[in-house]
Every structure is written in structure tokens, then in C-alpha cells.
Amino acid sequence: MKKTIYDERYIALVLWLKKTRKEKKITMRNLAAQMGCSYAFISKYEKNQVRLDVLQYFEICTLLEVDPSDGFRQLGT
């Protein structure tokens, strides 16, 4: 079994988060400041260099003001 970070569904989810962030005109630095993490962390997860856990995913969705289940719906299309 390949690592989930390389799974096409995970990559699609991360791309959806990145697209949503950009549509809302939130910079990586602003998102990092709101999360209390480094800019590097945001950059790394958007480049699939680190994997988000479910709580991080939920927090990002909350900060982007999107329903976390919307991201999962993207996987079915």
C-alpha cells in the first residue's frame, strides 16, 4: 500500500484547500498566523511534503470558512 500522502484523493483534497485559500485571497502567511504555525508548514502541506492530520484539516477549513465535508465531496467527482 502506498503512503496516503501520494494518494490521488489526498492530493485532490490538498489542491481543493489551496484553491479555496486563493479564491478567498488569504495568503499562506496569513493562514499560518491564524493557525499559529509557520509559513513553511503551510507551504509544505500545499506541496505535499507533509501530511495534514484530520484536526489540522478541520482547523484550515474553519479558518477558510468552508464546510470540511465539501472537501470530501470533491473526491467523489
Stockholm file with secondary structure:
# STOCKHOLM 1.0

chainA/1-77         MKKTIYDERYIALVLWLKKTRKEKKITMRNLAAQMGCSYAFISKYEKNQVRLDVLQYFEICTLLEVDPSDGFRQLGT
#=GR chainA/1-77 SS CCCGGGSHHHHHHHHHHHHHHHHTTCCHHHHHHHHTSCHHHHHHHHTTSSCCCHHHHHHHHHHHTCCHHHHHHHTTC
#=GC SS_cons        CCCGGGSHHHHHHHHHHHHHHHHTTCCHHHHHHHHTSCHHHHHHHHTTSSCCCHHHHHHHHHHHTCCHHHHHHHTTC
//
